[in-house]
Amino acid sequence: MATMMSLVSPGGHRFASGPRFNPPVRTRPRVRAALVEARPPITVPVSRDVKLAVGVDRTDDLQAEGRAMARAVNASIYSPELLAANYGTRPFKLLQRTLEILTGLGSFGLKLWLDQRNGVFDQNKRIRAIELRRIFTRLGPTFVKIGQGLSTRPDICPSEYLEELSELQDALPTFPDAEAFLCIETEIGVPLDTIYSRISPSPIAAASLGQVYKAQLKYSGQIVAVKVQRPGIEESIGLDFYLIRGLGFLINKYVDFITSDVVALIDEFANRVYQELNYVQEGKNARRFKKLYADKEDVLVPDVFWDYTSGKVLTMEWVEGVKLNEQVAIESQGLKVLDLVNTGIQCSLRQLLEYGYFHADPHPGNLLATPEGKLAFLDFGMMSETPEEARSAIIGHVVHMVNRDYEAMARDYYDLNFLSRDVDVSPIVPALQNFFDDALSYTVSELNFKTLVDGLGAVFYQYPFNVPAYYALILRSLTVLEGLALSADPNFKVLAASYPYFAKRLLTDPNPYLRDALIELLFKDGKFRWNRLENLLVEGSKDRDFSAKDALQPVLKLLLAPDGEELRSLVIKEAVRVTEAIIMGSIVDTYNSIPDFMRSLFFNGNVRILTMNETEMQSMIELRDQIFRIWGRLQSADDFDPALLQPIIQVLQQPEARSLGGRVIGGISQRLAARLLQQVLRSPSTVSAST
C-alpha cells in the first residue's frame, strides 16, 4: 500500500462520529448473527491496547496474533495447479479476459514487430515504454503489479522500460465504503461501532489491492490505519496469473532474446502478490521488520493491532508524517531530506547485507518523515530476503570493483547466483572492463549509483544472466533512495554515503569471505597499502556501530590461523619495513634536531649517520607518520580502552604468534645490522664525496 499511513493534510477527511455510524451491514442482521455465532467475538479489556502500545504484555500479544492467524486460516495461496483447476473449466470467462489482454498487449507487440522490421526498434524504445506503462494501468491491478515487478528486472527490460515502469502508481479508483465496512465486520466478527469510536467516512488512500481508513479504537483511543482488501481481488488476480502463466510458456519456447525462465519468474512474482493478499502475513512482516531495525532512534516502524487484523483487514498504528519526496513540506518542519535519506540508506544496507530481510518496495509513498525527525517505513506486504552467502559476495563484489579486478567481478556472479557454474565468464570480462574503466574515471565514491545500475543492467541484458529477485530489488531500493537525495542535492552520491558501512564490515566482520576480501584490498604485489587501511578506518569510524576492538581481533586471528603462512610471510616483511621506518624516522628527527654547531663539533660536518638517500628517507618518514595516524585513529574511537588489548595479547601468546614475533624481530635485527655495516664500511673518500 503506497500511502497506507501518510499524513492527512489540513482540510482532509474528517472522522465520522463512531457510535452514530451505521454501516449497510445493519440491513443484514441474520447474516451478521450467523457470522458472530460461527466465530466467537473478541473480548478486549480496556487496558489491552494500552499494553500493546507500550509492548508490556507479550503473552497477550502472542495470543492475539494467534487469533488473527485463525481468522486468516482460509487465506488464498498461490498454486498453479489450483488456478488451472479453477479457471481451466470456465471458457467464457477466460475468453473475455483473454480478449481484453490481447487487445492491449497484442497491439503493443505488433508495434514492436513493426519497429524491428523498419529498423527503428532502438529509436522508439522510450515511446513504446510509455505505451506499455499506460496499457498496464488500463489492464488493472495484476498488470500494475507486474509492471512494478518488471521495473526491477534489468536482465529482462532495457533501461527505458525500467524507468517508465518504475513510475507505475498503485492509485486506482476506490471501491464503495459500504463494501469496506461490511468486510471489516465480516472479517473481525463484531459490529463496527464496538471496534471504533470513529472512522473516516471515506478512504484516505486507495491502491491496487485495497484502501485505507483512519480510525480511533474504542477501548484505548489509539489512532490507527485500517487497510481493507478490495472485493473480488483474488478472483481477478487468479484469472490473470493463470493466463499470464500460459503466455510465459509460449515466451520460453519462442522468444529467443529473453534468456530468463519467464514461467519461473511469473511463479515467483505471483507468489509474492498472493502473500500481499494475506494481511496477517503482512502484519507478521511488519513485526519482524520492527524487531530487526526499529532499535535505532531515528527509525520508526508502526505496530500491529492483532485483535483487529485478519486475512483481509489490517490495523496498524497511525503514523503522522510527510512523504519523503515532499521536500518543501519536510524542510518547513526544520528537517533535512538528506539526513532522512541517509538514515534510509544505512537502514537499507543493514537490511540487505546484515540480516538479509528487507523492505522490497521502498518508494516515496512508503517512506515518511515524522515531525520528530524519524524515518518511518510503511507497507510490509512485499518483503524479500538476501541469501546469507550472497550478502558477503555483494561486499566482495564492491571490493573487486574498487580494485578493478574484472575477472574476479565476473566470477562473483557465480556466488551471487546470476550465472550457473557451467557458464564461461571470460566473454563478460571485456564488457565489465569497457564500462567500469569509463565509469571509474573518478573514485568509486563519486560514482552515481544510477549510472552504475544502468551500466550493469546493460551487461546483464546482453549476456545470459538470470538476476535473482532479491538483487533486482536491492538495486531498485538504493536507486529510489538516491533519486530522493538527488532531488535535494544534485551532488549526492549513494555510494559515498554507503562507504562507512562497507568499511566497517570489512574491518570488523569475521566472515572468511570478507577476511579474504580485506586482504585482497590491502595487499598488492606483496606490499601492504597503508593508505587503504587508513581510508577504511576513516570511513568505518563514521558508522555509528564501528568498534575499534572488533577491527583488531579478527585480523589477528586470521593472521595466526594454521593456513595463514602465506599471509604471515607478507606481514613479517611489512612489519620489518614499518619498524625500520619508525626507528630510522626517529633517528632522522633526532639528527635534524641537533644544532648545526653541535653537528660540526661531533661529526666534523662531514659524516652522515644514515645510508639512505633523500627519497628513501622521505618515504620512511611518510610511512612512519601514516602508522602513527592510524594508531591515533584507533585510540580516538569511542570504545577504545587499553583493556581491549588484553584479549589481543592472549591471542599473541599462541605458539604461532610467538613464532611470528621472533621472525619479525629477526628480520628487523638483520635489516638494522645491514644498515650499520654499510655505515661502518663506507670509505672516507665515499663519505667525503657524499657530503
N, C-alpha and C positions, 0 to 999 in steps of 0.2 A: 504494500500500500504506500503510494508515493508520499502522501501528505497525511498520514494517519493521525498524527497528533500535533499538527503545525499550529502556529499562533493564529488565533481568531482576531481579525483586525477590528478596530473600533467601528461600531455600526454594523457588525456582522450579525449572525443569527442569535436570537435570544432563546433562553430556555423556556420550555413550556412549563406551566405550573403542574408539578408532578401529580398530586392527589386528584386533581380535576381532569387529568389526561385520560381519555377513554379511547383506546385503540380499537380498530374494527373487530378485533377478536371477540369483543363483548357480544357480538351478534351470533357467536357460535358457542354457547355455553356447554352443549353436550360434548363437542369435540374437545374443549379445554378440560372439562371434567374427566373425560377419558384419559387425557394426557396426564393429568395430575395423579390419577389412580395408578396408571401404568408406571409412572416414575415418581417416587416419593419426593415431595417438595423439600428443598434445602432449608435447614434451620441455622440461622446465623445470629449468634448473640451480639449484643450491642458492641462489645469490646473486640469482636472478631477482626474487623477490618483495621481497627487501630493497631492490634497486634501485628497483623500482616504488614501494615505500612511501615512499622519500625523493625520488622523482622525478628520479633521476640519469640513467637511460638512456632518453632519449626515443625513440631509434630502435627499441629492443626493444619499447617500449610501443606504438608505431605498428604494428609487425609483429604484435604480439599482438592489437591491435584489428582488424587486417585478418583474422586467423584467426577472430576472433569473428564478424565480418560474414559470412565464408564459411559458418560454421555456421548463420547465420540467413538464408541466401540464399532459402530457401523460406518465409519468414515470410509470413503472410497479410496482404493489404492490402484495404482497403475498396473494393468495386466493386459498385454496384447491379446492373450487368449480370451479373457473376459470381454474385451472390446469386440473381438471377432464374433463371439457367441451372441453378443447383444445386438450388434449392428449388421452383421452379415445376413440376417434374415429380414431386414427392413429395406427392401429395394427402392421403394418410392422415396423414403427419406434420404437414402444415400444418393439417389439420382438428383434430387432437388439441390442438396448441398454441393454435390459434385459440379453441377452446372454453375452454381454461384462462384465456386473456387476457380473453375476452368475459365469462366468469363474474365475474371480478373487476372489470374496468373497466365492463362493461355495467351491473351493479348500481349502481355509483357514478354513472354517467351518468344512470340513471333517478332516483336520489335528487336529483341536481342539477335535473333537469327538474321534479320534483315541488316542490322548493323554489321554483323560479322561478314555477311555476303558483300556488302557495299564498302567494306574496308574502313568503317568509322566506329568500330567497336570501342576502341580506347578513347576516342574523342567524345563519345556520348555516355561515358560511364557515369558522370555526375547527373546527367538528365535522367538516365534510367534508374539511378539510385533514388532520386527524389520520387519518381513514379512508383517504385516498389514500396517506399515508405507509405505513400498515400493508399496504395492497394491494401497493404496490411491493415491500415487503420479502418478501411471500409469493411474488411472481412471479419472484424470483431476481435474479441478478447484472445482467442487462441493465437491468432496471427500477430497481434500486438506483442504477445509474449515471445513468439517465435522470432519476430524481428528484433526484439531486445536481446534475445539469445544469440542471434547471428551477429549482432553488433560487437560481440566479444570473440569472434572466431576469425582471426587473421589468416588461418590456414584455408578458409573457405571463401571469404569475401575479400575483394580488393579494398584498398583504403577508402575510396569514395563511398562505397556501400557501408563500410564500418561507421563512417562519420554520420551519414544520413540516418541509418537505422538506430544509432545511439540517441537520436532526437525523438524517437517514438515515445509518446507520453501515455500514461495509463488512463488519463482523463477520458471518461465516457459518460454518456447521459445517465442520470440517476434512475433508479427504479422506485416504484411507489413506496412512500413511507409506511403505508398500511401493511404492505408485504414484509417490510423490515421489522416492524413491531410484532407482527404475527410470528415471524421467525424467532425473535428473542423469546417470546412466551413459550413457543413450542419447544425450543431447544433447552431452555432453563427449567421449564416445567411449572412456573408460577406466574401470576399476573404481573404485568409490567409495573403497576403502581406499588407493588410490595418490594420491588427492587430499587427503584429510583424515586427520589423526591422530585426530580425534574429531569427532563431530557429535551434536547433541541428538537423542535418540530420538523426540521428538515436536516439532511446531512450537511456536515461542514466540509466533506471531501468525498469524492467518488472515484473509483478506479475500475480496472477491468474485472476483478474478482469480487469486489464488494464495495461498501460505502461506510462512512464513519459518522457517528453521532457523539455529541458531547453531553455528558450526563453527570448527575450527582447521586452517589449511593445514599439510600435512605437511612441506613443504620449508622454510618460513620461520617457522612457529609463529605467524603472523599470525592474530588472531581476526577472523572475517568473518561477515557475514549472507548467507545463501543463500536467495534467493527462487525458488520453484518454481511454475510455472504450473499452474492447476487443469486436470486432464484433461478433454477434451471441451468446454472453454470456447469455442473458436472455433465449433464446431458450434452450441452453444446460442445464442451471441450473434448469429451469422449468421442463424439462423432467425428470431429475434426482430426483428432490424432489417429483414428482408425483409417481415414482417407489419406492423411499425410504419410502414414507409415507405408501404405501401399505405393505411394509415389516414390518413397525412399528406395524401395526395391528396384523400381524402374531406373532411378538415377544411378544406383550402384551398378546396374547392368549395362546401361547405355551411355552414360555421361563420363567420358574419359578424363576430362580436365579436373574433376573433383576426385581427389585421391583418398579422402577420408571415407570411412564406413558411415554412410548417411543414416542407415537404419539404426545403427548403434547410437549415433548422436541424437536421433529423434527419441529413441527409448530413454536415453539418459535425461534429456530435457523434459520429456513428458512426465517422467518420474518426479522431477523437481516441481513441476507445476502441480501435480496431484498432491504433493506434500504441502504446497501452499494452500490447498483447499481444506486441509485439516488444521483448523485454528488451534487445537490443543497442541499439535506439534509445533506450531509457530510460538505458542506460549512457552513450551519447553526449550525451544531455541533461544528465546529471549532470556530465560533464566540461566541457561548455560553460558550465554554471552556475558551476562551481567556478572556471573561468578568469576569469569576469567579476566574481564577487562575493566569492570567498573570500580576497581580498587584504587584507581588513580583519581586524585581530587578534581581533575579537570575533565573527566569523562562521566557522562550520566546515561544510565540505561533504565528505562521505566520498568516498574514491577508489574507482575501479572496478578489479577484477582481471579483465582481459580473457581470460586463458587459462582461466578457469573460468566464462565467460559465453557464452551462446548465445541463440537466439530465445526459449527457454522457461526458461532458468536465468540468474539474475543474481547475481553475487558481488560484494559491496562491503565496504569497511572497516566493521567493527563500531564503533558509537558508543555509549558509555555515557552515559546521561542520563536526565532526568526530563521527562515531558510538560509542556508549558508551562501547562496548565490545572491542574497539581497544585501549588498554591501552597504548601501546608504542607511538602511534600517539598522544594521548591526553597529555601524560606526556612530549612529545617533545615540546609542546606549553607552558610548565610551569604550566599546570593544574593538579589537583589531582582527580583521578577517585572517591575516597571515598567521596570527597566533593560534587561531582556531584550526586553520588548515594544517599547521604544523603538528598540533595535537592529533588531528586525524591521521596524518602520515605516520607518526610514531605509534599510535594505536594500531594502525593497519599493518605496520611491519611486525609488531608483536603477534597480531592475528595470523599473518601469513607464514612467518618464519620461526615463531617460538612455540605457540600452542597448536598451530595448524588449523584452527577453527575460525572461520572468518565470514564477515558480512559480505554477501555476494552481490548486493545491489546498492552500493553507497552513492546514489545520485543525490543532487542537491535537496530534493524533497524529503529525503530520509536522514538528513543531517541538519540539526538545528543548533543555533547559538542561543543559549538560555540567558536571561538577564544577569545571572551570576557569573557569566563568562565561561560556562561549561559547554562542551560539545556533546550534544545528545544524539544517540543513534536510535533510529526508529525502524519499524517494519522488518521483522525477522523471519519472513516467510521463505526467503531464498538465502540459504546458507551453504557453505561449501567447506571442504577440508583439504589441506595440503598434506600429502603423504610425508611421513617422517623423513624418509631418505631424500625426498625432493627438497626439503627445507634447507638442508646443508648444501645440496647440489646447487641451489639458486645462489647462495652466498659464494660458493666456489666459482660459479659462473661469472659473478661480478669481479672476483679476483683475476680470473683469466682475461676478462675484458680489460682490466687495468693494465695487465702485463702484455696485452695484445698477443696473447698466445691463442691464435685462432684454431690451431689443431686441437688444443685442449678444450676450447669452446665447443667445437664440433662434437667432440667425444662426450661432452656434458649432456648432450641431447639423448644419449642412451640412459643416463641416470635420471633424467627428467621425464623419461618415457615419451619423448617426442618421436623417437625412432626405434624400431626393433634392432636388435643386435646384429642382424644379418645385413643391414643396410650399410653400404660403403659411404663414409662421410667425407672422403677425400674431395669429391666434386663440390662439396659445400664450403670447404675452407676458402677458396678464392672469392666466393660470394661474400662471406663474412669479412674477409680482408678488404675487399673493394669498398664495402660500406663503412666499416669502422675506421679504416685509415683516413677516410674523408671526415667522418663524424667526430673522430677523436683528434682533430687538429688542435682542439683545446683540451683542457684537462677534463676528466670524466665528470667531475663535479659541476662543470659548466655546461654539460650536455643537456639539452632539452629532452625530457623524458618522452614526449610525444614523437620527437624525431627518432629516438631510439626504437620506440614501438613500431612506427611506420617502417623503419628500415628492416627490423627483424620480421615484421609482417610480410614484407616483400620477399624476403628469403623463404619464409615458411610457405608462402603461396606458390613459389616456383619449384619447390622440392617436395619429396614425399613425406612431409611432416604430418603427424596426427597430434595436434596440440591438445593436451588434456584440458578438460573443462576448468579445472582449478587454476591453471596457468593463465588461460584466457581471461578469467575473472580477475586475477591479480593485476594483469595489465590494464584492464578496464578501470579497476578501483583507483589505482595510482594515477592513471591518466585523468580521471574525473577530478581528483584532488588537485593535481597540477593545474587543470583548467580553471578551477575555482581560485587558486592562488594567483594565476596569471591575470585574472580579471582585476585583482587588487594591485599586483605588482608585475609588470611585464618582464622584469628581470629575474623573477623567482625560478629556482631550479629544484625540482623534487629530488633529484639525485644528490644534490648538495645537502638538502635537508635530511636525507636518509643516511648520509655518511657516518654520523656519530653512532647510529645503531649498528651498522655493519662493522665499524671499527671495534666497538665494544664486544660484539660477538666473536670476532676474530681473535681478540686479545684474551678473552675470558672463557670461551666455551671449550670444554674438554673433549668435545666430539672429535674422533680421529680424523674425519674428513676435513674438518675446519683446522685442526692442527697442521695437517699436510698443506692446506691452502695458505696458512700463515707462513710456514717455512718457505713455500714457493714464492710468496710475496716478498719475504725479507732477504732471501739468499739469491744471488745471481752470479753465475760463473765462479762459484766457490767463495764469494765475497759477501759480507753482510752489509745490507743497505740501511745504515743507521738513520738516514733521513726518512725512510719509510716508517721505521718504528716510531720515530719522534712524531711524524704526522698522524700515525694511528693513535698515539697517546693523546695528542692534542684534540683530535676529533672524538675519540672514545670518551674522554673526560667530559665532553659536552652532554653525553647521555646521562640522564638522571640516575640510572641504575648501574653506572660504571663502578667497579670495585678494584682498587689497586691490588688488594690481596688476590683476588681472582685472576688478575692479569699476570701475576708472577708464578703461581704454583703450577698451573697446567703445563707451561713451557718447561719448567724444571723436570717435571715427571716424565715428559716426553723425551727430554734430553738424556735421562738416566734409564730409559727403558732398555730391555735386553737387546732389542733390534735397532737401537739408535746409534750404532757405531759410526755410520757414515755421517750422521749429524754431529756426533761428538767430535769427529776429526775436524769438521768445519768450525765448530765452536772453539776448539782448542786454538786453532790458527787465528781466529778472530780475537780470542781472549789475550793471546800473546801480543797481537797488534795494538789492542786497546791499552793494555798495561804499559807497554813501551811508550805509547803516546802520552799517557798520564805522567810517567816518570820523566821522560825526556822533555815533555812540555813544561813540567815544573822546574827542571834544571835550566831550561831556556829562560823562564821567568826570573829565576834566581840570578842567573848570569846577567840578564838585562837590567836587573835592579841594582847591580853594583855600580857605584860611581866610576866615571872614566879614569880618574886618577888612581883608584884602587886597582882597576884592571891593569893599568900601566905598571903599577908597583908590583903586583903579584904575578902577572902574566907577561910582563915586558911589552905589552901591547901587541904581541905578535903570535900568541898561542890561542888556538881555538879549542874549546873543550869538547866540541862535538864533531862528528864525522859526517854531518848531514849538510846538504846544500840548502839554499834558501827555500826552494819549492817544497822539499820534503819536510823541512822544519815547519813551514806554514801549514801543511797538510796535517801533521801530527797535532799541532795546536788546535786546529779546527775540529779534529776528531775528539780530542780531549774535552773541548768546550761543549761539544754536542752530547757527549756522555754525561757531563755534569748537568746539562739542561734536562736530559731525560730523567736522571735520578731526581732532580728537583721537581719535575712534574709528578713523579710517583709520590714524593714526600708531601706535595701540596694537595693531594687527593683528600677528600673529606674523611675517608675511612682509614687514612694512613695512621699507623700506630707501630712503634718499634716492636711491639709484641707480635705483630703479624709475621715477623721474620722467624719466630720460633718454629712453626711447622716447616718453614723452608730449610732451617738449619737441620731439622730432623731428616728431611729428605736428603740433604747434603751429607749426612752421616752414613748413608748407604755405601756399600763397597764400591759400586760403580762411581759414586760421587767422589770418594777418596782417591780412587784411581785417576779420575778426571782431573781433580785438583793437582795431583802430583805431576800429571802430564803438562798441565798449564804452567806450573812453577818451573818445571824442567825446560819448557820452551822459552819462558821469559829469561831464565838464567843464561841459556845458550845465546839468546839474542843480545843481551846486555854484555856478556863476555866477549862476543864477537865485536861489538862496537868498541869496547875498551881496548881490545887487542889492536884494532885498526888505529885507534888513537896513539897507543904506545909505539907501534911500528912505523908511524909516519916519520919520514926523514926530515931533518931540519930544513933541507932545501925545499921539500914539499910544503912544509909549514910556512916557510918564508914566502914561497911563491903564492901560497893560498891567501896570505894576508896582504 
